[in-house]
Amino acid sequence: VAVLAIFALMSGLIITRVRKIPAFVTEDKVSSSIQALFARASTMSQMQNKTIKILFAVDKKTFSISGANDNPSYSDIDDFLIVEIPGDFELSFSDKSQETYSFYPDGSASGGAFSLDGKGFRINFKISPLTGLLIVKAERS
């Protein structure tokens, strides 16, 4: 227990002083956040019976849900509609024109594959056109 407390304290000091989150913490967090955002867009599309898009803004390094902000029930949860990619990570797309992902009310989706690269790992993401699910495969180097 004491070791965990010391580890938590040291992590807090590193984050506070360097203002960077250690890679071993954010790799899983960023991947989980991306997966949750894509699942949320799929669910929102089916519930609202309209097409919902996820857009990637290259200049801000963010994924965001488009088309949901016009719904007043989502205005207070904007943090759940955006995922920012930390500066230590790079995103690469299989096709630069596929930086937009569409989710349809019937549960299907469209969009190209992409990967999240960092020091010592790569996470590949591919969207299933039939089910709208995000397929994730992690690789270590």
C-alpha positions in Angstrom: 0.0 0.0 0.0 2.8 2.4 0.9 4.5 1.7 -2.5 1.3 2.5 -4.3 1.0 5.7 -2.4 4.5 6.7 -3.2 4.0 5.9 -6.9 0.8 8.0 -7.0 2.6 10.9 -5.4 5.5 10.7 -7.8 3.2 10.5 -10.8 1.3 13.6 -9.5 4.6 15.5 -9.2 5.7 14.5 -12.7 2.4 15.5 -14.2 2.4 18.8 -12.2 6.0 19.8 -13.0 6.3 18.6 -16.6 2.7 19.2 -17.5 2.7 16.0 -19.4 0.9 12.8 -18.6 3.3 9.8 -18.7 2.9 7.6 -21.8 2.1 4.5 -19.8 -1.0 6.2 -18.4 -2.3 7.8 -21.5 -1.9 5.0 -24.1 -4.8 3.0 -22.6 -6.7 6.2 -21.7 -6.6 7.7 -25.2 -7.5 4.3 -26.8 -10.4 3.9 -24.4 -11.6 7.5 -25.0 -11.6 7.0 -28.8 -13.5 3.8 -28.5 -16.0 5.4 -26.2 -16.5 8.3 -28.5 -17.1 6.1 -31.5 -19.6 3.9 -29.5 -21.4 7.1 -28.3 -21.7 8.4 -31.9 -23.2 5.1 -33.0 -25.7 5.1 -30.1 -26.6 8.7 -30.6 -27.3 8.0 -34.3 -29.7 5.2 -33.6 -31.4 7.1 -30.8 -31.8 10.3 -32.8 -32.6 8.5 -36.0 -30.1 10.6 -38.0 -26.6 10.4 -39.3 -23.9 11.5 -36.8 -20.4 12.2 -37.8 -17.0 12.1 -36.1 -14.6 14.6 -37.5 -10.8 14.8 -36.9 -9.4 18.3 -36.7 -5.8 18.1 -37.7 -4.8 21.5 -36.3 -6.2 20.7 -32.9 -5.5 16.9 -32.9 -9.1 16.2 -31.7 -11.9 13.9 -32.6 -15.3 15.4 -32.1 -18.9 14.4 -32.7 -20.7 16.6 -35.2 -24.4 16.9 -35.4 -25.1 16.2 -31.8 -24.6 19.7 -30.4 -27.9 20.9 -31.8 -29.6 18.6 -29.3 -30.1 20.6 -26.1 -29.7 17.5 -23.9 -26.0 17.3 -25.0 -25.1 20.9 -24.5 -23.9 20.3 -21.0 -21.7 17.4 -21.8 -19.4 18.7 -24.5 -16.4 17.1 -22.8 -18.0 13.7 -23.7 -18.2 14.7 -27.4 -14.4 15.5 -27.9 -11.2 13.4 -27.5 -7.9 15.3 -27.7 -4.8 13.3 -28.8 -1.9 14.2 -26.5 1.2 15.8 -28.2 3.4 12.7 -27.6 1.2 10.6 -29.9 0.8 10.6 -33.6 -2.3 9.6 -35.6 -2.0 8.3 -39.1 -4.9 7.6 -41.5 -5.0 5.0 -44.2 -6.5 7.6 -46.5 -6.3 11.3 -45.7 -9.7 11.9 -47.1 -11.2 9.5 -44.6 -10.7 11.7 -41.5 -14.5 11.7 -41.2 -16.6 8.8 -39.8 -20.3 8.6 -40.3 -22.7 6.6 -38.2 -26.2 5.8 -39.6 -29.5 5.0 -37.7 -29.5 1.4 -38.9 -26.3 0.8 -36.9 -23.9 0.8 -39.9 -20.9 3.2 -40.3 -18.3 4.4 -42.8 -14.8 5.7 -42.5 -11.2 4.6 -43.0 -8.7 2.9 -40.7 -6.3 4.9 -38.6 -3.5 4.2 -36.1 -2.3 5.8 -32.9 1.5 5.7 -32.6 3.6 6.3 -29.6 6.9 5.3 -28.1 7.0 1.5 -28.1 3.4 0.9 -29.3 0.9 1.2 -32.1 -2.8 0.8 -31.8 -4.7 0.2 -35.1 -8.4 1.2 -35.3 -10.8 0.0 -38.0 -14.5 0.7 -38.2 -16.8 -2.2 -39.1 -19.1 -0.9 -41.9 -21.8 -3.4 -41.0 -22.0 -3.0 -37.2 -20.4 0.4 -36.7 -18.2 -1.1 -34.0 -14.6 0.0 -33.7 -12.1 -2.8 -34.1 -8.9 -2.3 -32.1 -5.6 -4.1 -32.3 -2.6 -3.1 -30.2 1.0 -3.8 -31.2 4.1 -3.5 -29.0 7.6 -2.8 -30.4 
